[in-house]
């Protein structure tokens, strides 16, 4: 049974989460109106250390999901970037670090309606992980306080297509080889195993996200221990380049 003290704590956390959603970004006069038709004005506010430390990994994930819902609905917050620059000039407290693809259509800060200083952002073709990227994640979490490590793949991924086609091109050859395990592991129910089969490519992209998470656990004992201690959450998602919607693997 939940005690009165625990119930109050839950209510306070929910209230704080609601406030933080509003503070992560600003709604400018040009961003539209609220449900009553009134225009809402506000200035962007950078995430403080207190905000970052007060959030649990699951609450950070909830904020990220809410940001994508705003993006898909077209009701994004406005951002006062000049103010965000000023407020993050001396320190940064991003509650999350993203690992995503270099694809020009998949910009995390935009598709999750985030501002300057809101996330650490690592981008590499095929959203694969290596020791350098794992080290960046270790810094973001252990040293800088981030609570969420999010691996984001996307539909129609050119890197996945290149791996399927066994493309050879300089240093890209070795990078694409890191995607081959995901290609092999992708379920045969996706149909013809070619780069022209969109269903197969997208299924392989999702499989690659899952394998990247496994590789993060394998490469980094630091991150693995942090997650075992419930200090961080490592999870993944897939961005749909046609709809802008993000599907999280914890929702499947």
C-alpha positions, 0 to 999 in steps of 0.5 A: 500500500502506498503511504501518504508520504509516498503519494505526496512524493509522486505528486511532486514529481509529476508536477515537476515533470510537467513544469520541466516540459514547459521549461525545456523550450520556449513557446514564442508568439509565432509558435501558435496558441494554446487550446483557448486560442491565446498566444503564449509567450515565454523565454527559453530556459536552459536545463539546470543541474538541479533539474538534471539531477532531479529527473530519473532515467524514465522521466527523461525518456518521458520528456523525450517522447513528449517532445516528439509528440509535439514535433509530429503534431506541429505544436512545437515550442519556440526557441530563443537560441540567443538566450540558450547560448547565454545560459549554457555558456558557463556550464551544461547539464544535458539529461541525455546523450543520443547516438544517431545516424548522420542522415540530414533528415534526422536531426535529434534536436529538431525531431524531439523539439529540443534546444541548445544544451538539452542533449549530447549528440553523437552522430555517425553513419549507421549509428554504430558504436565503437570505443571512442563513442562509448567513451563519449557516453561514459563522459556524458553519464558518469561525469556530466550527469546524463541519465539516458543513452538513446540509440536512434536509427531511422527508416530508409537508412542509406548505411543499412542499404550500403551494408546490404549491397556490400558497398566498398568505398575507402574507410566506409567499407569498414564502417558498413561491415559493423552493420553486417551482424544486424543484416544477418540477424534480421528476420526472414519474414521481412521478405526479399533481403535486398536494399530495394525491399523497404520493409527489410531495410527498416527491419534491419535498421531496427535490428541494428539499433538493438545490436548497438545497444548490446555492443554498448553493454559489451564495450563499456563496463562503466555504462553497464554498471551505471545501468545495473545500478539504475542510474541510467537507462540505455534504450533505442528508437526508430525514426520514420523519415516519412511521418516524423514519428519515433517508435521506441523499442520499449513500446514494442 
